[in-house]
Amino acid sequence: MSAPRPSSNPLQNLRNAVGERPAAEVLDEIVRAIRGARTFVAAAHVNPDGDALGSLAAMGHILRALGKEARVVIGEEVPEKYRPFFSAGLPEVLDKQGAARIAKPEVFILLDTAVPERAGIFKDLLLAPGVRRLCIDHHLPGSVRHHDLELAVPEAPSTGNLVLALADALDVVVDAPMARALWIAVATDTGWFRHSNTTRWALEDAARLVEHGIDTEGLHETLYESLTLARSRLLGAVLSEAREELGGDLLWSAVSREQLLRHGLGPPDLEGFIDYLKSIRGPRHVAFIAEIEPGRYKVSLRARGDADVERIARKFGGGGHAKAAGYRASGRLEDIVALLREAVSGPYNHIC
């Protein structure tokens, strides 16, 4: 038997980070917008992580359960380790040509980011005239509004928790495939319930989801304990080349595009490398810099103690949370590291 729905809305006493309205009020408006439309496109951010993928797949289940005409899409292959856990066609993988052929929907739902550029090849469709834009995200919002309705709740452990709240508000019954997708969203974004966002909200939702027979041990083994030999060798190089700077306050390592190609790997294969670096004792700030395209880098950040890497990421146009954040950068690796070093040593980052 499934765990009962919560007796109260987890958003009840929270303010929406956009407009400072009651979050429950914004959720109700999103419910009305979804009920009142027929055609949808749902997408998440480029280089999707577990929260983005799980939230996107769960949104697909919700829209299907409501009988909506929906395309649930991403613009790159699902990382191999996640592929066994999602239903066929959720999400649907499209290239640029496929994205251009999608019929304009009444509603576009963007998940786990509020930044249109991070929608990748679906940005033009998202911003097309006449499309109603809904956003559901648990990151701190930027200063520019792009959406008609934006549910932005930084207190949420993951975007998956907000999608579950939406399912409840829509009276959609959570089934086993949806529960598995939401478990991946919540569990991966809380570091398998280790990070500081492992709140009562996270644990109560997890208790509901696990009642659907989720093999939590098997999921963890597949996601975190199944390195291929190629990934293991590249991880070994990343760890061996890690550098400690600023008196031990900063630890960083990098991987080049050439290294990825040599090992037959791509950017999705690097997920989790930052956490291996963070396991090295000592540094308050940890960075992993990956060259995803020639001269273009993805910088992943983690923090310990009173360090706040979200402030660093925001300085460079990115975002995230105090303990886990990231941003994109272009140029030479040495210049990117120099700017990072300067940001870490700045006094603002030592404010609790």
C-alpha positions as CSV (number, residue, x, y, z in Angstrom):
1,M,0.0,0.0,0.0
2,S,1.3,3.5,-0.9
3,A,2.1,6.0,1.8
4,P,-0.7,8.5,2.3
5,R,-0.5,11.9,0.9
6,P,0.6,14.6,3.4
7,S,-2.3,16.2,5.3
8,S,-1.0,19.7,4.5
9,N,0.7,21.3,1.5
10,P,4.5,21.5,2.1
11,L,4.4,24.9,0.5
12,Q,1.8,26.2,2.9
13,N,4.0,28.6,4.9
14,L,6.6,29.4,2.3
15,R,7.0,32.4,0.1
16,N,7.7,32.2,-3.6
17,A,11.2,33.6,-4.4
18,V,9.7,35.4,-7.4
19,G,7.4,38.2,-6.3
20,E,7.4,37.1,-2.6
21,R,3.9,35.7,-2.9
22,P,2.7,32.7,-1.0
23,A,4.2,29.7,-2.8
24,A,1.0,27.7,-2.4
25,E,-0.9,30.5,-4.3
26,V,1.5,30.2,-7.2
27,L,1.2,26.4,-7.2
28,D,-2.6,26.8,-7.4
29,E,-2.2,29.1,-10.4
30,I,0.0,26.6,-12.2
31,V,-2.6,23.9,-11.5
32,R,-5.2,26.1,-13.2
33,A,-2.9,26.8,-16.1
34,I,-2.3,23.1,-16.6
35,R,-5.9,22.1,-16.3
36,G,-7.0,24.8,-18.8
37,A,-4.6,23.8,-21.6
38,R,-4.4,20.8,-24.0
39,T,-0.9,20.9,-25.6
40,F,2.3,21.0,-23.7
41,V,6.1,20.8,-24.1
42,A,8.2,20.0,-21.0
43,A,12.0,20.3,-20.9
44,A,14.8,20.8,-18.4
45,H,18.2,22.2,-18.5
46,V,21.1,21.1,-20.8
47,N,23.5,18.5,-19.4
48,P,20.6,17.3,-17.1
49,D,21.4,15.8,-13.7
50,G,19.3,13.4,-11.7
51,D,17.0,16.0,-10.4
52,A,16.3,17.5,-13.9
53,L,15.8,14.0,-15.5
54,G,13.7,12.7,-12.7
55,S,11.5,15.8,-12.5
56,L,11.1,15.8,-16.3
57,A,10.1,12.2,-16.4
58,A,7.7,12.6,-13.5
59,M,6.1,15.6,-15.3
60,G,5.6,13.4,-18.3
61,H,3.7,10.9,-16.2
62,I,1.6,13.7,-14.7
63,L,0.6,15.1,-18.1
64,R,-0.1,11.7,-19.5
65,A,-2.3,10.9,-16.4
66,L,-4.3,14.1,-17.1
67,G,-4.8,13.1,-20.8
68,K,-2.8,16.0,-22.2
69,E,-1.0,16.1,-25.5
70,A,2.6,16.5,-24.3
71,R,6.1,16.3,-25.7
72,V,8.6,15.7,-22.9
73,V,12.0,16.4,-24.4
74,I,15.7,16.7,-23.9
75,G,18.4,17.7,-26.5
76,E,21.0,15.1,-25.6
77,E,21.2,11.4,-24.8
78,V,20.2,10.4,-21.3
79,P,23.4,9.6,-19.4
80,E,23.9,5.8,-19.6
81,K,23.6,5.2,-15.8
82,Y,20.1,6.7,-15.8
83,R,18.6,4.9,-18.8
84,P,17.3,1.8,-17.1
85,F,15.1,3.8,-14.8
86,F,12.8,5.8,-17.1
87,S,9.8,4.6,-19.1
88,A,10.1,4.4,-22.9
89,G,9.9,7.9,-24.4
90,L,10.2,9.7,-21.1
91,P,12.1,11.9,-21.9
92,E,12.2,12.0,-25.7
93,V,15.6,12.7,-27.1
94,L,15.7,15.2,-30.0
95,D,18.4,16.9,-32.1
96,K,18.2,20.5,-33.3
97,Q,16.2,19.5,-36.4
98,G,13.7,17.5,-34.3
99,A,13.3,20.4,-31.9
100,A,12.6,22.8,-34.8
101,R,9.7,20.5,-35.9
102,I,7.8,20.5,-32.6
103,A,4.4,22.2,-33.0
104,K,4.0,25.3,-30.9
105,P,2.3,24.2,-27.7
106,E,-0.1,26.2,-25.6
107,V,2.1,25.7,-22.6
108,F,5.9,25.2,-22.2
109,I,7.0,23.9,-18.8
110,L,10.7,24.4,-17.9
111,L,12.1,22.4,-15.0
112,D,15.1,22.8,-12.7
113,T,16.2,26.1,-14.2
114,A,14.6,29.5,-14.9
115,V,17.2,30.6,-17.5
116,P,16.0,30.2,-21.2
117,E,19.5,29.8,-22.5
118,R,19.8,26.6,-20.4
119,A,16.8,25.1,-22.3
120,G,19.4,24.6,-25.1
121,I,17.8,23.7,-28.5
122,F,14.3,24.3,-27.1
123,K,15.0,28.0,-26.2
124,D,13.3,29.4,-29.3
125,L,10.2,27.3,-28.7
126,L,10.1,28.4,-25.1
127,L,10.2,32.0,-26.0
128,A,7.9,31.8,-29.1
129,P,5.0,34.3,-29.1
130,G,1.8,33.0,-27.8
131,V,3.3,30.2,-25.7
132,R,2.5,30.3,-22.0
133,R,5.7,29.7,-20.0
134,L,5.6,27.9,-16.7
135,C,8.8,27.3,-14.6
136,I,9.2,25.0,-11.6
137,D,12.6,25.3,-9.9
138,H,14.3,25.2,-6.5
139,H,17.2,27.4,-7.2
140,L,17.5,31.1,-6.3
141,P,16.0,33.1,-9.3
142,G,17.8,35.7,-11.3
143,S,16.8,39.3,-11.5
144,V,15.1,39.0,-15.0
145,R,11.7,37.4,-15.3
146,H,11.1,35.2,-18.4
147,H,8.0,33.1,-17.4
148,D,4.3,33.8,-17.0
149,L,4.3,31.7,-13.8
150,E,7.4,30.7,-11.9
151,L,7.3,28.5,-8.9
152,A,10.7,29.2,-7.3
153,V,11.2,27.7,-3.8
154,P,14.8,27.5,-2.7
155,E,13.7,25.7,0.5
156,A,12.6,22.7,-1.6
157,P,15.2,19.9,-1.4
158,S,14.9,19.3,-5.1
159,T,12.8,20.3,-8.1
160,G,11.4,16.8,-7.8
161,N,9.8,17.7,-4.4
162,L,8.0,20.5,-6.1
163,V,6.8,18.3,-9.0
164,L,5.4,15.8,-6.4
165,A,3.6,18.7,-4.7
166,L,2.2,19.6,-8.1
167,A,1.0,16.0,-8.7
168,D,-0.8,16.1,-5.4
169,A,-2.4,19.5,-6.2
170,L,-3.6,18.0,-9.5
171,D,-5.0,14.9,-7.8
172,V,-2.7,12.7,-9.9
173,V,-2.0,9.4,-8.2
174,V,1.7,8.6,-8.0
175,D,2.4,5.2,-9.6
176,A,5.6,3.1,-9.4
177,P,7.3,4.6,-12.5
178,M,6.6,8.1,-11.3
179,A,7.8,7.3,-7.8
180,R,11.1,5.9,-9.2
181,A,11.7,9.1,-11.3
182,L,11.0,11.3,-8.3
183,W,13.2,9.2,-6.0
184,I,16.1,9.7,-8.4
185,A,15.4,13.5,-8.4
186,V,15.2,13.8,-4.6
187,A,17.9,11.3,-3.7
188,T,20.6,12.5,-6.2
189,D,20.0,16.2,-5.3
190,T,20.3,15.5,-1.6
191,G,23.5,13.4,-2.1
192,W,21.5,10.3,-1.2
193,F,20.2,12.1,1.9
194,R,23.6,13.4,3.1
195,H,23.6,17.1,2.1
196,S,22.2,19.9,4.2
197,N,19.0,20.0,2.0
198,T,18.1,16.6,3.6
199,T,15.2,18.2,5.5
200,R,12.0,16.8,6.9
201,W,10.4,17.7,3.6
202,A,12.9,15.5,1.8
203,L,12.5,12.6,4.1
204,E,8.7,12.7,4.3
205,D,8.5,12.6,0.5
206,A,11.1,9.8,0.4
207,A,9.0,7.8,2.8
208,R,6.0,8.1,0.4
209,L,8.1,7.1,-2.7
210,V,9.8,4.1,-1.2
211,E,6.4,2.5,-0.4
212,H,6.2,1.9,-4.2
213,G,8.8,-0.9,-3.9
214,I,11.8,1.2,-5.1
215,D,15.1,-0.8,-4.9
216,T,17.1,1.9,-3.2
217,E,20.2,-0.2,-2.8
218,G,20.1,-1.3,-6.4
219,L,19.6,2.3,-7.6
220,H,22.5,3.5,-5.6
221,E,24.7,0.7,-6.9
222,T,23.8,1.5,-10.5
223,L,24.2,5.2,-10.2
224,Y,27.3,5.4,-7.9
225,E,29.1,2.0,-7.9
226,S,29.2,1.0,-11.5
227,L,32.1,2.9,-13.0
228,T,33.3,1.6,-16.4
229,L,37.1,1.0,-16.8
230,A,37.3,4.1,-19.0
231,R,35.6,6.3,-16.4
232,S,37.7,4.8,-13.7
233,R,40.9,5.7,-15.5
234,L,39.8,9.2,-16.2
235,L,38.7,9.7,-12.6
236,G,42.1,8.5,-11.5
237,A,43.7,11.2,-13.7
238,V,41.4,13.8,-12.3
239,L,42.2,12.9,-8.7
240,S,46.0,12.6,-9.3
241,E,46.1,16.0,-10.9
242,A,44.1,17.8,-8.1
243,R,45.7,20.9,-6.9
244,E,45.4,22.6,-3.5
245,E,45.7,26.4,-3.3
246,L,45.1,29.4,-1.1
247,G,46.6,27.7,2.0
248,G,44.3,24.7,1.5
249,D,41.1,26.7,1.1
250,L,40.6,25.7,-2.5
251,L,41.0,22.3,-4.2
252,W,40.5,22.0,-7.9
253,S,41.1,19.7,-10.9
254,A,40.2,19.8,-14.5
255,V,39.7,17.5,-17.5
256,S,40.3,18.6,-21.1
257,R,38.2,17.8,-24.2
258,E,41.2,15.8,-25.5
259,Q,41.2,13.6,-22.4
260,L,37.5,12.9,-22.8
261,L,37.9,11.9,-26.5
262,R,40.9,9.8,-25.7
263,H,38.9,7.7,-23.2
264,G,35.8,7.6,-25.5
265,L,33.7,9.6,-23.0
266,G,31.5,12.6,-23.1
267,P,30.4,15.3,-20.6
268,P,27.6,13.1,-19.1
269,D,30.2,10.6,-18.0
270,L,31.7,13.2,-15.7
271,E,28.7,13.4,-13.4
272,G,29.8,12.7,-9.8
273,F,33.5,13.4,-10.3
274,I,33.1,16.6,-8.2
275,D,31.9,14.5,-5.3
276,Y,35.1,12.3,-5.4
277,L,37.1,15.5,-5.2
278,K,35.0,16.7,-2.3
279,S,35.8,13.5,-0.4
280,I,39.4,14.8,-0.1
281,R,39.7,16.1,3.5
282,G,40.4,19.7,4.2
283,P,39.4,22.3,1.6
284,R,36.4,24.5,2.1
285,H,36.0,25.1,-1.6
286,V,36.2,22.3,-4.2
287,A,36.0,22.8,-8.0
288,F,35.9,20.5,-11.0
289,I,36.5,22.2,-14.4
290,A,35.5,20.2,-17.5
291,E,36.0,21.3,-21.0
292,I,32.7,20.3,-22.6
293,E,33.5,22.0,-26.0
294,P,36.7,23.5,-27.3
295,G,37.4,26.5,-25.1
296,R,34.1,26.1,-23.2
297,Y,34.0,24.8,-19.6
298,K,31.6,23.6,-17.0
299,V,32.7,24.5,-13.5
300,S,31.2,22.5,-10.7
301,L,31.6,23.7,-7.1
302,R,31.1,22.2,-3.7
303,A,31.5,23.7,-0.2
304,R,32.2,22.8,3.4
305,G,31.6,24.6,6.6
306,D,30.5,28.2,6.3
307,A,31.7,28.5,2.6
308,D,29.0,29.5,0.1
309,V,29.7,28.4,-3.5
310,E,26.3,29.7,-4.8
311,R,27.7,33.2,-4.3
312,I,30.7,32.3,-6.4
313,A,28.6,30.7,-9.2
314,R,26.2,33.7,-9.3
315,K,29.2,36.0,-9.7
316,F,29.9,34.2,-13.0
317,G,26.3,33.9,-14.2
318,G,25.6,30.5,-12.7
319,G,23.7,29.4,-9.6
320,G,22.8,26.5,-7.3
321,H,22.9,26.2,-3.6
322,A,25.3,27.3,-0.8
323,K,26.9,23.8,-0.8
324,A,26.6,22.8,-4.4
325,A,26.6,25.2,-7.4
326,G,28.1,25.7,-10.9
327,Y,28.6,27.9,-13.9
328,R,29.8,28.0,-17.5
329,A,33.0,29.8,-18.6
330,S,34.8,30.3,-21.9
331,G,38.5,31.0,-22.6
332,R,41.7,29.6,-21.3
333,L,41.8,27.2,-18.4
334,E,44.5,29.2,-16.6
335,D,42.3,32.4,-16.8
336,I,39.2,30.6,-15.5
337,V,41.2,29.2,-12.6
338,A,42.7,32.7,-11.9
339,L,39.2,34.2,-11.7
340,L,38.0,31.3,-9.5
341,R,40.9,31.7,-7.2
342,E,40.1,35.4,-6.9
343,A,36.4,34.7,-6.1
344,V,37.2,32.1,-3.5
345,S,39.7,34.4,-1.7
346,G,37.2,37.4,-1.8
347,P,35.9,38.5,1.6
348,Y,32.2,38.2,0.5
349,N,32.4,34.4,0.4
350,H,33.3,34.2,4.1
351,I,30.0,35.7,5.2
352,C,27.7,33.1,6.7
